[in-house]
Amino acid sequence: MKKRFKTSLVVLTAGWIGLLSIASCKDLLNTTSEISISSTSIFETPARISGLVNGVYKSLKNSSLYSGGLLHCNDLRGEEFICLTENSLGGGYAWQQNLSSTTDIVNSIWAQSYQVINNSNILIAGLSQSQGVISDSINKNYIGEARFLRALAYFTLVTTYARPYAENNGASKGVPLRLKPESTSANNDLATSEVKAIYSQIINDLDTAEIFLPEKYSTALLNTTRAHKSTAIALKTRVYLSKNDFVNVRKEAQKIVAQNQAPFSATSGILHKLQDNIAVVFSSDYTTVESIFSIPMTASDPPSGTALVTVYNSAPNYALNNISGILSNTEWKSTDARRTFVRTQSGLYYLTKYAKVSPAIDYIPVIRYAEVLLNYAEAEARGGDINKAIALLQAVRHRSDASYTFSPTSLTQSEIVNTIRIERRIELLGEGFRATDLLRDLLTFPNKPSRSSYISRVVSPTDNGYVYPLPTSEILTNKLLLN
């Protein structure tokens, strides 16, 4: 670890003013601060600019976002978990489908996402004006990282608080589109933009990030925890899938999935591919070439808030649903290696994909190569080459169950999409995909069993609770929000 420093900037977070502490460290794993500097001189040295970049990543590593809260609530809204707790703040509101404008998680995901956005805006604006402090290539690298992080934050917002793109081709009201840095509340009043405009901005940011970002870094750790070209490309496959733009899912996926048959892999930059053993992805040092982007954790900088290992495994509030969840699906065979992520205790089943306890140092997966293959498979199945879709699907399944044979009926044109949906539920279990997968296809959130007094409800696309409500914190401070 080299020299560390801290700066405090007052930043607007769409409805409230927060104090951001920005710390610098080469690999983002240690955020201890030793000296303070004025925000007016933040862009005067390379080290300070590097610290600001690390600070944007740090704001993503918040308990409401990628320390686990966002992933947790997205999965709890689906049908994969049984509730064991009476703790509404521990995901209970999301599991029950009982979210209101005043609910803590509704307000905190919104606020923290906009903090990531404003931090990114500060960095983009400052670097655009900075002259001669860092090289042009490093300047572009940092802008690319900021635009990737801003895109990820906006994708979180538009898929959480706005109606799905598929409902009316993105014509619904979305969220406020803030693209300038703010240090006061003077510009807090801002109307929402349409969903399609939010998606356009996300794609614009990711296209720029792809151009500006390096193909790879000097270490496997940085390749996993910092955005690079493949990171932007991989996220684009997710974004285009969410708006049902299957042509562009295929176009982007082909950049890092060059083959028509397994084994699939990237052929330039970081040579991403499936790890032979999925267990290695969630153990060891978490920096395999399957891990396209992850949030790092260490003993000195563990998850903020409650860790996923706690709520799912070591002191679980939620057990896997073995009645109507994916665990009970007959297509998930006992021979599948992913079954090793499930433990049984007192007749209940718990997810052990996150297993590090005291300290909770499991890296949080944001983008994996397995997801890209499944995104690509679905895009091919929905309007491309069904044989390629089958090959991509089989690659993911056979990595964990080489003996498995798909039934012919499950691979027909009419059934292949559903088969891919099942595979996503198995492969991405506990990684925060279930809610967005249901939303993008306008599917109903189903009921699920409970071991507590909480009762979940069925939520159809016509229900007011289908997406998160706009938060009270924003309603009270943004006079144009509801216009």
C-alpha positions in Angstrom: 0.0 0.0 0.0 1.3 3.4 -1.0 0.4 6.8 0.3 -3.2 7.2 1.4 -5.3 10.4 1.7 -8.8 11.7 2.3 -10.9 14.5 1.0 -14.3 15.6 1.9 -16.7 16.9 -0.7 -20.3 18.0 -0.1 -22.3 16.2 -2.8 -25.9 16.2 -3.8 -27.6 12.9 -3.7 -31.0 13.6 -5.3 -33.0 14.7 -2.4 -30.4 15.0 0.3 -26.9 16.3 0.9 -24.3 13.9 2.0 -20.6 14.0 3.0 -18.4 11.8 0.9 -15.1 10.5 2.3 -12.9 9.5 -0.5 -9.9 7.3 0.1 -7.1 6.2 -2.1 -5.4 2.8 -2.3 -3.9 1.0 -5.3 -6.4 -1.9 -5.2 -9.4 -0.4 -3.3 -9.0 -3.0 -0.6 -7.9 -0.7 2.2 -9.6 2.6 2.8 -7.8 3.9 5.9 -7.1 7.7 5.6 -4.0 9.4 6.9 -4.1 13.0 5.7 -6.8 15.4 4.7 -6.8 17.9 1.8 -9.1 20.6 0.5 -11.6 19.7 -2.2 -10.4 22.7 -4.2 -7.1 21.0 -4.9 -8.4 17.5 -5.6 -7.4 17.5 -9.2 -3.9 19.0 -8.7 -1.9 15.8 -8.3 -2.1 12.3 -9.9 -2.4 10.7 -6.4 -5.4 12.8 -5.5 -7.1 12.1 -8.8 -6.5 8.4 -8.3 -8.0 8.7 -4.8 -11.1 10.3 -6.2 -11.5 7.4 -8.7 -11.2 5.0 -5.8 -13.8 7.0 -3.9 -16.4 6.5 -6.7 -15.9 2.7 -6.5 -16.1 3.0 -2.7 -19.5 4.6 -2.9 -20.7 1.6 -4.9 -19.6 -0.6 -2.0 -22.5 0.6 0.2 -24.8 -1.6 2.4 -27.7 -0.6 0.2 -25.9 -1.5 -3.1 -23.0 -3.9 -3.7 -22.1 -4.8 -0.2 -25.2 -7.0 -0.7 -28.4 -5.1 0.0 -29.4 -4.6 -3.6 -28.7 -8.2 -4.5 -30.4 -9.4 -1.4 -33.7 -7.5 -2.0 -33.8 -8.3 -5.7 -33.7 -12.0 -4.9 -36.1 -11.8 -2.0 -38.8 -10.3 -4.2 -38.7 -13.6 -6.2 -39.8 -17.0 -5.1 -36.5 -18.6 -4.2 -36.4 -18.0 -0.4 -38.6 -18.8 2.6 -38.7 -16.1 5.3 -37.6 -17.1 8.7 -37.3 -13.6 10.3 -39.6 -11.0 11.9 -37.1 -8.3 10.9 -38.6 -6.1 8.3 -35.4 -4.0 7.9 -33.5 -7.2 7.1 -35.2 -7.6 3.8 -38.6 -8.5 5.2 -40.4 -5.6 3.4 -39.0 -6.7 0.1 -39.8 -10.4 0.7 -43.4 -9.5 1.6 -43.8 -7.2 -1.4 -44.8 -4.5 1.1 -42.7 -1.5 0.0 -43.8 2.1 0.5 -42.3 5.5 -0.2 -41.1 5.6 3.4 -39.5 2.2 3.5 -35.8 2.4 4.4 -34.5 0.3 1.5 -36.6 2.2 -1.0 -34.9 5.5 0.2 -31.4 4.1 0.7 -31.0 2.4 -2.7 -32.2 5.6 -4.4 -30.0 7.9 -2.3 -26.8 5.8 -2.7 -27.3 5.2 -6.4 -27.4 9.0 -6.9 -24.4 9.4 -4.7 -22.5 7.1 -7.1 -23.8 9.1 -10.0 -22.8 12.5 -8.5 -19.4 11.2 -7.6 -19.0 10.0 -11.1 -20.2 13.4 -12.5 -17.6 15.2 -10.3 -14.9 13.0 -11.7 -15.9 13.3 -15.3 -16.3 17.1 -15.1 -13.0 17.6 -13.2 -11.0 15.3 -15.6 -12.5 17.1 -18.6 -11.0 20.3 -17.3 -7.7 18.9 -15.9 -4.7 19.8 -18.0 -1.2 18.2 -17.7 -1.6 16.5 -14.3 -2.0 13.0 -15.7 -1.4 11.6 -19.1 -4.2 11.6 -21.7 -4.4 7.8 -21.7 -4.9 7.7 -17.9 -7.3 10.6 -18.0 -9.5 8.6 -20.5 -9.1 5.5 -18.5 -10.5 7.3 -15.4 -13.3 8.9 -17.4 -14.2 5.5 -18.7 -14.4 4.0 -15.2 -16.6 6.9 -14.1 -18.9 6.5 -17.0 -19.1 2.7 -16.4 -20.0 3.3 -12.7 -22.6 6.0 -13.6 -24.2 3.6 -16.1 -24.3 0.8 -13.5 -26.0 3.1 -11.0 -28.6 4.3 -13.5 -29.3 0.8 -14.5 -30.0 0.0 -10.9 -32.4 3.0 -10.6 -34.3 2.4 -13.9 -34.8 -1.3 -13.2 -35.8 -0.7 -9.6 -38.0 2.4 -9.7 -39.3 2.6 -13.2 -41.8 0.5 -15.2 -40.1 -2.1 -17.4 -39.0 -1.1 -20.9 -41.2 -3.9 -22.4 -44.4 -2.4 -21.1 -44.6 0.4 -23.6 -41.3 0.5 -25.3 -39.7 2.7 -22.7 -42.4 5.5 -22.8 -43.1 5.4 -19.0 -41.7 7.9 -16.6 -38.3 6.9 -15.3 -36.0 8.7 -12.9 -34.3 12.2 -12.9 -31.4 12.2 -15.3 -28.6 14.0 -13.5 -25.4 14.5 -15.6 -23.8 17.4 -13.9 -21.9 17.5 -10.6 -23.8 19.2 -7.8 -22.4 20.6 -4.5 -25.6 22.3 -3.3 -29.3 21.7 -3.5 -29.9 24.6 -5.9 -30.6 22.2 -8.8 -32.5 19.6 -6.9 -35.8 20.2 -8.7 -35.7 18.0 -11.8 -38.5 16.1 -13.5 -38.1 12.4 -14.4 -36.9 11.4 -17.9 -38.6 8.7 -19.9 -37.3 5.2 -19.4 -36.0 5.1 -23.0 -34.0 8.2 -22.3 -32.4 6.6 -19.2 -31.5 3.5 -21.3 -30.0 5.7 -24.0 -27.8 7.5 -21.5 -26.7 4.1 -20.0 -25.7 2.8 -23.4 -24.0 6.1 -24.3 -21.9 5.9 -21.1 -21.0 2.2 -21.8 -20.1 2.8 -25.4 -17.8 5.6 -24.3 -16.4 3.5 -21.5 -15.6 0.7 -23.9 -13.6 3.1 -26.0 -11.8 4.8 -23.1 -11.1 1.8 -20.8 -8.0 -0.4 -21.1 -8.2 -4.0 -22.3 -6.7 -5.2 -19.1 -4.7 -4.2 -16.0 -1.4 -5.5 -14.6 -2.9 -7.9 -12.1 -5.8 -10.4 -11.8 -7.0 -8.4 -8.8 -7.3 -5.2 -10.7 -8.9 -7.1 -13.7 -11.6 -8.2 -11.3 -12.2 -5.1 -9.3 -11.7 -2.3 -11.8 -13.7 -1.7 -15.0 -12.0 -2.5 -18.3 -13.3 -2.9 -21.9 -14.9 -6.3 -21.3 -16.7 -5.0 -18.2 -18.5 -2.4 -20.3 -19.3 -4.9 -23.0 -20.6 -7.4 -20.6 -22.9 -4.9 -18.8 -24.2 -3.9 -22.2 -25.4 -7.4 -22.8 -27.4 -7.1 -19.6 -28.8 -3.7 -20.4 -29.9 -4.6 -24.0 -31.5 -7.8 -22.7 -33.4 -5.7 -20.2 -34.9 -3.7 -23.0 -35.5 -6.7 -25.2 -33.0 -5.5 -27.8 -31.8 -9.0 -28.7 -29.9 -7.9 -31.9 -27.6 -5.7 -29.8 -27.3 -8.4 -27.1 -25.8 -10.7 -29.7 -23.7 -7.9 -31.2 -22.1 -7.1 -27.9 -21.7 -10.7 -26.7 -19.9 -11.7 -29.9 -17.1 -9.3 -28.9 -16.2 -11.5 -25.9 -17.7 -14.8 -27.0 -16.1 -15.5 -30.3 -17.0 -19.1 -30.8 -20.1 -20.9 -32.1 -19.4 -24.0 -30.0 -18.0 -24.7 -26.5 -15.6 -24.0 -25.0 -16.5 -20.4 -25.2 -14.0 -17.7 -24.3 -12.8 -14.2 -25.1 -9.9 -14.0 -27.6 -8.5 -10.6 -26.8 -7.9 -8.5 -23.7 -8.6 -10.5 -20.6 -9.3 -14.1 -21.8 -12.6 -14.5 -20.0 -14.1 -18.0 -19.9 -16.0 -20.3 -17.5 -14.0 -21.6 -14.7 -13.8 -25.4 -14.8 -15.1 -25.7 -11.3 -17.7 -23.1 -10.3 -16.8 -23.5 -6.6 -13.4 -21.8 -7.4 -15.3 -18.7 -8.5 -16.7 -18.3 -5.0 -13.6 -19.2 -3.1 -9.8 -18.9 -3.4 -8.9 -15.3 -4.2 -12.0 -14.5 -6.2 -10.0 -13.3 -9.2 -10.6 -16.0 -11.9 -11.1 -15.0 -15.5 -14.8 -15.8 -15.1 -15.2 -12.9 -12.7 -15.6 -9.9 -15.0 -16.4 -7.4 -12.2 -16.6 -8.0 -8.4 -16.7 -5.8 -5.3 -13.7 -6.8 -3.1 -13.8 -7.4 0.6 -11.1 -7.7 3.2 -10.8 -8.1 6.9 -10.0 -4.4 7.2 -12.7 -3.3 4.7 -15.6 -5.8 5.0 -19.1 -5.4 3.7 -21.0 -2.4 5.2 -24.3 -3.5 6.8 -25.3 -7.1 7.0 -23.2 -9.5 4.8 -24.8 -11.9 2.4 -23.1 -14.8 4.2 -25.0 -13.8 7.3 -28.5 -13.5 6.0 -28.2 -16.7 3.8 -25.8 -18.9 5.7 -24.2 -18.3 9.1 -27.1 -16.7 10.9 -29.8 -17.0 8.2 -33.0 -15.0 8.0 -34.0 -16.8 4.8 -33.9 -20.4 3.7 -34.1 -21.7 0.2 -37.7 -22.4 -0.9 -37.8 -26.2 -1.4 -41.5 -26.2 -2.1 -42.0 -23.8 -5.1 -38.5 -22.4 -5.7 -35.8 -23.5 -8.0 -34.4 -25.9 -5.4 -37.5 -28.0 -5.9 -37.2 -28.0 -9.7 -36.6 -31.5 -11.0 -34.3 -30.2 -13.7 -31.7 -29.3 -11.0 -30.3 -32.7 -10.5 -28.4 -34.0 -7.5 -25.4 -34.6 -9.8 -25.1 -30.9 -10.4 -22.0 -29.3 -8.7 -24.0 -26.2 -7.9 -25.9 -28.3 -5.3 -22.8 -28.1 -3.2 -23.9 -24.5 -2.5 -26.8 -25.8 -0.5 -26.6 -27.1 3.0 -29.3 -28.8 5.1 -30.0 -28.2 8.8 -33.1 -29.1 10.8 -35.1 -29.8 7.6 -34.3 -26.4 6.0 -32.0 -25.6 3.1 -29.5 -22.8 3.1 -27.4 -21.1 0.4 -23.7 -21.4 1.0 -22.5 -19.6 -2.1 -21.2 -17.0 0.3 -19.2 -18.8 3.0 -16.6 -16.6 4.6 -17.6 -15.7 8.2 -15.8 -13.5 10.7 -14.6 -11.6 8.7 -17.2 -11.7 5.8 -14.7 -11.4 3.0 -16.6 -13.0 0.1 -16.2 -10.8 -2.9 -19.6 -9.7 -4.2 -20.1 -10.8 -7.9 -21.5 -8.1 -10.1 -20.8 -9.5 -13.6 -19.7 -13.1 -14.4 -18.9 -14.7 -17.8 -21.6 -17.2 -17.1 -24.2 -14.5 -17.1 -22.9 -13.2 -20.4 -23.3 -16.7 -22.0 -26.9 -16.9 -20.7 -27.7 -13.4 -21.9 -26.3 -14.4 -25.3 -28.2 -17.7 -25.3 -31.5 -16.0 -24.6 -30.9 -13.4 -27.3 -30.2 -16.2 -29.9 -33.2 -18.1 -28.7 -35.5 -15.1 -29.1 -34.6 -14.3 -32.7 -31.3 -15.6 -33.7 -29.6 -19.0 -34.1 -31.4 -21.6 -31.9 -28.5 -24.1 -32.2 -26.1 -21.5 -30.9 -28.5 -20.8 -28.0 -28.5 -24.4 -27.2 -24.7 -24.6 -27.3 -24.4 -21.6 -24.9 -27.0 -23.0 -22.6 -25.3 -26.4 -22.5 -21.9 -24.9 -21.8 -23.2 -23.4 -18.6 -25.1 -26.5 -17.5 -22.4 -29.0 -18.4 -19.7 -27.0 -16.6 -21.5 -28.1 -13.4 -23.2 -31.3 -14.6 -21.4 -32.9 -17.5 -23.7 -35.9 -17.5 -26.9 -33.9 -17.9 -29.0 -34.4 -21.0 -31.7 -31.8 -21.9 -34.9 -33.4 -23.0 -35.7 -32.6 -26.7 -38.9 -30.8 -25.8 -37.0 -28.4 -23.5 -34.9 -27.3 -26.5 -37.7 -26.6 -29.0 -38.3 -23.1 -30.3 -41.3 -22.8 -28.0 -39.6 -24.0 -24.9 -35.9 -22.9 -25.1 -36.5 -19.5 -23.5 -38.1 -21.1 -20.5 -35.3 -23.6 -20.3 -32.8 -20.7 -20.2 -34.9 -19.0 -17.5 -34.5 -22.1 -15.4 -30.8 -22.2 -16.0 -30.5 -18.5 -14.9 -32.3 -19.3 -11.7 -29.9 -22.1 -10.9 -26.6 -20.5 -12.0 -27.3 -17.0 -10.7 -29.1 -17.9 -7.5 -28.3 -15.4 -4.7 -26.6 -13.0 -7.1 -29.5 -10.5 -7.3 -31.0 -11.3 -10.7 -34.5 -12.7 -10.0 -36.5 -9.5 -9.7 -35.0 -7.9 -12.8 -35.5 -11.2 -14.8 -39.2 -11.2 -13.8 -39.7 -7.5 -14.5 -38.1 -7.4 -17.9 -40.6 -10.0 -19.2 -43.6 -8.5 -17.4 -44.0 -11.7 -15.3 -45.8 -11.9 -12.0 -44.0 -12.1 -8.7 -45.4 -15.3 -7.2 -46.3 -16.2 -3.7 -43.9 -18.2 -1.5 -44.1 -20.1 1.8 -43.1 -18.5 5.1 -41.7 -19.8 8.4 -42.5 -16.5 10.2 -45.6 -14.3 10.7 -44.8 -12.6 7.4 -47.0 -13.4 4.4 -45.9 -12.6 0.9 -48.4 -11.5 -1.8 -48.7 -12.1 -5.5 -47.7 -9.0 -7.5 -48.8 -8.8 -11.1 -47.6 -6.3 -13.7 -50.7 -4.2 -13.1 -50.1 -3.9 -9.3 -48.9 -0.6 -8.0 -46.2 -2.4 -6.1 -44.7 -4.1 -9.2 -41.7 -1.7 -9.0 -40.4 0.3 -6.1 -42.3 3.5 -5.3 -40.5 6.8 -5.6 -38.9 7.5 -2.2 -40.2 10.1 0.3 -36.8 11.6 0.6 -36.9 12.7 -3.1 -40.6 13.6 -3.1 -40.1 16.1 -0.3 -37.1 17.8 -1.8 -37.7 17.6 -5.6 -40.8 19.7 -6.5 -40.7 18.6 -10.1 -40.4 14.9 -9.4 -44.1 14.1 -9.7 -44.9 16.5 -12.6 
